[in-house]
Amino acid sequence: MGELMIYGAYGYTGALTARMAVSKGMRPLLAGRDASKLSPLADELQLDSRAVGLDDPAALAAALEDVDVVLHCAGPFSRTAQPMATACLKTGTHYLDITGEAEVFERLAARDAEAREAGVMLMPGTGFDVVPTDCLAAHLKDRLPTATHLTLAFAGLGGSFSRGTATTMVENLHRGDFVRRGGRLTQVRSGSRRRDIDYGDGPMSSVGIPWGDIATAWRTTGIPNIEVYTALPRAMVAATRVAGYFGWLLGSKPAQRFLLSRVKAGPAGPSDEARARAHTLVWGEATDAAGQRVESRLRTPEGYTLTAMTSLEIARHALAGEARPGYQTPAGLFGADFICQFPNVTRTDV
């Protein structure tokens, strides 16, 4: 078994994943930019650590020289994915991350040929973004091979966002909403896509979001028309519609400074108790040109808990020599049933 590095280990999700790794008998190398934040966690878990920034390519490559797999947990990935991926391609290190940003998936997919030549696997989205939805997309495609349209949605019940997730959301407020139409990413106005979706407990008000599946599910299934929704309280659904008209304002420097300061002042993420009480519902449907339709649902643990579970399992496969060079998606490599092996995950065909 080779060496696993968790980069961004002292962030909310990185620390959660590091602690879960140790509970599973794994001994990852912990890494991140700030030695003063890294050392306490390394001491707590009795693990080795390396402090290195993403802005020093030579030092980063040196830090990865003896690493077989890196699990990159330091977002926002729109800024951090490329330097880490570049270093991995240089050192022959398989790259995993926990992004949910469609733009990041697209940029890494564009490096597929480069990764194949280097013998390196690039698999972004090894957490809640996008393992359960990617697996559900593959399952729906298996049920309806002629599918031309795919809709996915999820509802987080009882959970909350980490500081890192909230930062990514704030930084992308002004970018608008995206779907895939005819195989191409297409921008639409934020808040313009709304529908009531039955996740299993009755209809819930949901709004369209540019979730990573508009990039990953297309490569996993080949379905050319894809859109994603999430359940929100009706007041928040209305707020997203307003944001669709004032995105330029939300993207301004003063607005960004104010919103990011509020994020920084908040908690790092949900407590262990809150995560244990929470769960997530995932829903999907596929249709074809003949009017055939299939619908399926998933119930999973809370998102950050599931992220640690799925990321470590994918890392374990990669360390065991089961990585495939090039850009890969979770369900594309491991199949539609990959998600079903995890505790408290159930899948239902409607």
C-alpha positions as CSV (number, residue, x, y, z in Angstrom):
1,M,0.0,0.0,0.0
2,G,1.4,3.4,-1.0
3,E,1.5,6.8,0.6
4,L,-1.7,8.9,0.8
5,M,-1.5,12.6,1.4
6,I,-4.4,14.6,2.6
7,Y,-3.8,18.2,1.6
8,G,-5.7,20.9,3.4
9,A,-5.9,18.6,6.3
10,Y,-6.6,21.2,8.9
11,G,-9.7,22.5,7.1
12,Y,-13.1,21.3,8.3
13,T,-13.5,18.5,5.7
14,G,-9.8,17.7,5.7
15,A,-9.6,17.2,9.5
16,L,-12.8,15.1,9.5
17,T,-11.4,12.9,6.7
18,A,-8.0,12.6,8.5
19,R,-9.7,11.5,11.7
20,M,-11.9,9.0,9.9
21,A,-8.8,7.6,8.0
22,V,-7.1,6.9,11.4
23,S,-10.2,5.2,12.7
24,K,-10.0,2.9,9.7
25,G,-6.4,2.1,10.3
26,M,-5.0,4.3,7.6
27,R,-1.9,6.5,8.2
28,P,-2.1,9.4,5.8
29,L,0.5,12.1,5.5
30,L,-1.1,15.4,6.4
31,A,-0.2,18.5,4.5
32,G,-1.3,22.1,4.1
33,R,0.1,25.6,3.7
34,D,0.2,26.7,7.4
35,A,2.5,24.6,9.7
36,S,1.1,26.2,12.8
37,K,-2.4,24.9,11.9
38,L,-1.1,21.6,10.7
39,S,1.1,20.5,13.6
40,P,-1.7,20.3,16.3
41,L,-3.7,17.9,14.1
42,A,-0.7,15.8,13.2
43,D,0.2,15.6,16.9
44,E,-3.3,14.6,17.9
45,L,-3.4,11.8,15.3
46,Q,0.3,10.9,15.6
47,L,0.8,11.4,11.9
48,D,3.6,12.8,9.8
49,S,3.0,16.2,8.2
50,R,4.5,18.5,5.6
51,A,3.8,22.3,5.3
52,V,3.9,23.4,1.7
53,G,2.0,26.1,-0.3
54,L,0.4,25.7,-3.7
55,D,2.2,28.9,-4.8
56,D,5.6,27.2,-4.8
57,P,5.6,24.6,-7.7
58,A,9.1,23.3,-6.9
59,A,8.4,22.8,-3.2
60,L,5.0,21.2,-3.9
61,A,6.5,18.8,-6.4
62,A,9.2,17.9,-3.9
63,A,6.6,17.3,-1.2
64,L,4.7,14.9,-3.6
65,E,7.7,13.0,-4.8
66,D,7.1,9.9,-2.6
67,V,3.3,10.3,-2.5
68,D,1.2,7.8,-4.5
69,V,-2.2,9.5,-4.1
70,V,-3.2,13.0,-2.9
71,L,-6.6,13.8,-1.6
72,H,-6.9,17.5,-2.1
73,C,-9.3,19.2,0.4
74,A,-8.2,22.8,0.2
75,G,-10.6,24.9,-1.7
76,P,-11.9,27.0,-3.4
77,F,-10.8,24.6,-6.1
78,S,-11.3,27.2,-8.8
79,R,-8.0,28.6,-7.4
80,T,-6.3,25.5,-6.0
81,A,-7.1,22.5,-8.3
82,Q,-4.8,23.4,-11.2
83,P,-1.5,23.9,-9.2
84,M,-2.0,20.7,-7.3
85,A,-3.0,18.8,-10.5
86,T,0.1,20.1,-12.3
87,A,2.3,19.0,-9.5
88,C,0.7,15.5,-9.5
89,L,1.2,15.2,-13.2
90,K,4.9,16.0,-12.7
91,T,5.4,13.5,-9.9
92,G,3.2,10.7,-11.1
93,T,0.8,11.1,-8.2
94,H,-2.9,10.2,-8.6
95,Y,-5.1,13.2,-7.9
96,L,-8.4,13.2,-6.0
97,D,-10.4,16.2,-4.7
98,I,-13.7,17.0,-3.2
99,T,-14.8,19.9,-5.5
100,G,-18.4,20.4,-6.7
101,E,-17.5,23.2,-9.1
102,A,-18.5,22.4,-12.7
103,E,-15.8,24.8,-14.0
104,V,-13.1,22.8,-12.1
105,F,-14.4,19.5,-13.5
106,E,-14.2,20.9,-17.0
107,R,-10.7,22.2,-16.6
108,L,-9.4,19.0,-15.3
109,A,-11.2,17.0,-18.0
110,A,-9.3,19.1,-20.5
111,R,-6.1,17.6,-19.2
112,D,-7.2,14.0,-19.9
113,A,-4.6,13.3,-22.6
114,E,-1.8,14.9,-20.4
115,A,-2.8,12.7,-17.5
116,R,-2.9,9.5,-19.6
117,E,0.5,10.2,-20.9
118,A,1.8,10.7,-17.3
119,G,0.0,7.6,-16.1
120,V,-1.9,9.7,-13.6
121,M,-5.6,9.5,-12.6
122,L,-7.4,12.8,-12.2
123,M,-10.6,12.3,-10.3
124,P,-12.2,15.4,-8.9
125,G,-15.4,15.1,-7.0
126,T,-14.8,12.2,-4.7
127,G,-17.1,13.4,-1.9
128,F,-20.8,14.2,-1.7
129,D,-19.9,16.3,-4.7
130,V,-20.4,14.2,-6.8
131,V,-20.3,10.5,-5.8
132,P,-24.0,9.9,-4.9
133,T,-25.4,11.9,-7.8
134,D,-22.9,10.5,-10.3
135,C,-23.8,7.0,-9.2
136,L,-27.5,7.8,-9.4
137,A,-27.0,9.2,-12.9
138,A,-25.3,6.0,-14.0
139,H,-28.1,3.9,-12.4
140,L,-30.7,5.9,-14.3
141,K,-28.8,5.4,-17.5
142,D,-28.7,1.7,-16.9
143,R,-32.4,1.7,-16.4
144,L,-33.1,3.7,-19.5
145,P,-30.2,3.3,-22.0
146,T,-32.0,5.6,-24.5
147,A,-32.2,8.5,-22.1
148,T,-31.7,12.0,-23.6
149,H,-32.5,14.1,-20.6
150,L,-31.3,13.7,-17.0
151,T,-32.5,15.7,-13.9
152,L,-30.8,15.3,-10.5
153,A,-31.6,16.9,-7.2
154,F,-30.8,16.7,-3.5
155,A,-32.1,17.9,-0.2
156,G,-29.8,18.2,2.9
157,L,-32.0,17.7,6.0
158,G,-30.6,18.8,9.3
159,G,-27.1,19.8,8.1
160,S,-25.3,23.0,7.5
161,F,-22.4,24.3,5.4
162,S,-18.7,24.4,6.3
163,R,-16.8,27.6,6.1
164,G,-15.0,26.3,2.9
165,T,-18.3,25.4,1.2
166,A,-19.8,28.8,2.1
167,T,-16.7,30.6,0.8
168,T,-17.0,28.8,-2.6
169,M,-20.7,29.7,-2.8
170,V,-20.1,33.3,-2.1
171,E,-17.3,33.6,-4.6
172,N,-19.6,32.1,-7.3
173,L,-22.8,34.0,-6.6
174,H,-22.3,36.3,-9.5
175,R,-21.5,33.6,-12.1
176,G,-25.1,32.6,-12.6
177,D,-26.7,29.2,-13.2
178,F,-25.7,26.6,-15.8
179,V,-27.2,23.5,-17.4
180,R,-26.1,21.2,-20.1
181,R,-28.1,21.3,-23.3
182,G,-27.2,19.4,-26.4
183,G,-23.9,18.4,-24.8
184,R,-22.8,22.0,-24.2
185,L,-22.7,24.0,-20.9
186,T,-25.3,26.7,-21.2
187,Q,-25.8,29.7,-18.8
188,V,-29.2,30.5,-17.6
189,R,-30.4,33.2,-15.1
190,S,-30.0,32.2,-11.4
191,G,-33.4,31.4,-9.8
192,S,-35.1,30.9,-13.2
193,R,-35.4,27.1,-12.8
194,R,-37.8,26.1,-10.0
195,R,-39.9,23.0,-9.4
196,D,-41.4,21.0,-6.6
197,I,-39.6,17.6,-6.2
198,D,-40.7,14.6,-4.2
199,Y,-37.5,13.3,-2.6
200,G,-39.5,10.6,-0.8
201,D,-41.3,12.6,1.9
202,G,-43.6,14.7,-0.2
203,P,-42.9,17.7,-2.6
204,M,-40.2,20.2,-1.6
205,S,-39.5,23.5,-3.2
206,S,-36.3,23.3,-5.3
207,V,-34.2,25.6,-7.4
208,G,-31.7,25.0,-10.1
209,I,-28.0,25.1,-9.3
210,P,-24.8,24.7,-11.4
211,W,-23.8,21.5,-9.5
212,G,-20.8,19.5,-10.8
213,D,-23.0,16.8,-12.4
214,I,-23.6,19.0,-15.4
215,A,-20.0,18.2,-16.1
216,T,-19.5,14.8,-14.6
217,A,-22.8,13.0,-15.4
218,W,-22.3,13.9,-19.0
219,R,-19.0,12.1,-19.1
220,T,-20.3,9.2,-17.0
221,T,-23.6,8.6,-19.0
222,G,-23.3,10.5,-22.3
223,I,-26.7,12.0,-21.7
224,P,-26.6,15.4,-23.5
225,N,-29.2,17.3,-21.5
226,I,-28.6,17.6,-17.8
227,E,-29.8,19.9,-15.0
228,V,-29.5,19.8,-11.2
229,Y,-31.7,21.2,-8.4
230,T,-31.5,21.5,-4.6
231,A,-34.3,21.9,-2.1
232,L,-34.5,25.2,-0.3
233,P,-37.1,27.0,1.8
234,R,-39.4,29.1,-0.4
235,A,-37.9,32.3,0.9
236,M,-34.5,31.3,-0.2
237,V,-35.8,30.2,-3.6
238,A,-37.2,33.7,-4.0
239,A,-33.8,35.1,-2.9
240,T,-32.0,33.2,-5.7
241,R,-34.4,34.7,-8.2
242,V,-33.4,38.2,-6.9
243,A,-29.8,37.2,-7.2
244,G,-30.3,36.3,-10.8
245,Y,-31.0,40.0,-11.5
246,F,-28.3,41.5,-9.2
247,G,-25.4,39.0,-9.7
248,W,-23.2,41.9,-10.9
249,L,-23.7,43.5,-7.4
250,L,-23.0,40.3,-5.5
251,G,-19.7,39.9,-7.5
252,S,-18.5,43.4,-6.6
253,K,-15.5,43.8,-4.3
254,P,-17.4,45.5,-1.5
255,A,-20.2,42.8,-1.5
256,Q,-17.7,40.0,-1.7
257,R,-15.7,41.5,1.2
258,F,-18.8,41.8,3.4
259,L,-20.2,38.3,2.6
260,L,-16.8,36.6,3.1
261,S,-16.3,38.4,6.4
262,R,-19.6,36.9,7.6
263,V,-18.5,33.5,6.5
264,K,-15.2,33.8,8.3
265,A,-17.0,34.9,11.5
266,G,-19.2,31.8,11.4
267,P,-18.5,28.2,12.6
268,A,-16.1,26.0,10.8
269,G,-18.8,23.5,10.0
270,P,-21.6,21.4,11.6
271,S,-20.8,19.7,14.9
272,D,-20.4,15.9,15.2
273,E,-23.8,15.7,16.8
274,A,-25.4,17.7,14.0
275,R,-23.8,15.6,11.4
276,A,-25.0,12.4,13.1
277,R,-28.6,13.7,13.2
278,A,-28.6,14.9,9.6
279,H,-29.1,13.0,6.3
280,T,-29.4,13.7,2.6
281,L,-32.0,12.7,0.0
282,V,-31.0,12.5,-3.6
283,W,-33.5,12.2,-6.5
284,G,-33.2,11.7,-10.2
285,E,-35.2,11.1,-13.4
286,A,-34.2,10.2,-16.9
287,T,-36.4,10.5,-20.0
288,D,-36.0,9.7,-23.7
289,A,-37.3,11.0,-27.0
290,A,-40.1,8.4,-27.0
291,G,-41.5,9.7,-23.7
292,Q,-40.2,6.9,-21.5
293,R,-39.3,7.9,-18.0
294,V,-37.5,6.3,-15.0
295,E,-37.1,7.8,-11.5
296,S,-34.9,6.7,-8.6
297,R,-33.9,8.0,-5.1
298,L,-31.1,7.7,-2.7
299,R,-30.9,8.3,1.1
300,T,-27.4,8.9,2.4
301,P,-25.6,10.1,5.5
302,E,-25.0,13.8,6.0
303,G,-22.8,15.3,3.2
304,Y,-19.5,15.9,5.0
305,T,-19.7,12.5,6.7
306,L,-20.3,10.9,3.3
307,T,-17.5,12.9,1.7
308,A,-15.0,11.5,4.1
309,M,-16.3,7.9,3.6
310,T,-16.3,8.0,-0.2
311,S,-13.1,9.9,-0.6
312,L,-11.2,7.5,1.6
313,E,-12.7,4.5,-0.2
314,I,-11.7,5.9,-3.6
315,A,-8.2,6.6,-2.2
316,R,-8.0,3.0,-0.9
317,H,-8.8,1.7,-4.4
318,A,-6.2,4.0,-6.0
319,L,-3.5,2.9,-3.4
320,A,-4.3,-0.7,-4.2
321,G,-3.5,-0.1,-7.9
322,E,-7.0,0.3,-9.1
323,A,-6.6,3.8,-10.5
324,R,-7.1,4.4,-14.3
325,P,-4.9,7.0,-15.9
326,G,-6.6,10.0,-17.3
327,Y,-9.6,12.0,-16.2
328,Q,-12.2,9.8,-14.5
329,T,-15.6,10.1,-12.8
330,P,-16.5,8.1,-9.7
331,A,-19.3,6.1,-11.3
332,G,-17.5,5.9,-14.6
333,L,-14.7,4.0,-12.9
334,F,-16.4,2.2,-10.1
335,G,-20.0,1.8,-11.4
336,A,-23.5,2.8,-10.4
337,D,-23.5,0.6,-7.3
338,F,-20.4,2.1,-5.8
339,I,-22.5,4.3,-3.5
340,C,-24.6,1.4,-2.2
341,Q,-21.7,-0.1,-0.2
342,F,-21.6,2.7,2.4
343,P,-23.4,2.5,5.8
344,N,-27.0,4.0,5.9
345,V,-27.2,4.4,2.1
346,T,-30.4,3.1,0.4
347,R,-31.5,3.3,-3.2
348,T,-35.1,3.0,-4.3
349,D,-36.5,2.8,-7.8
350,V,-39.9,4.6,-8.0
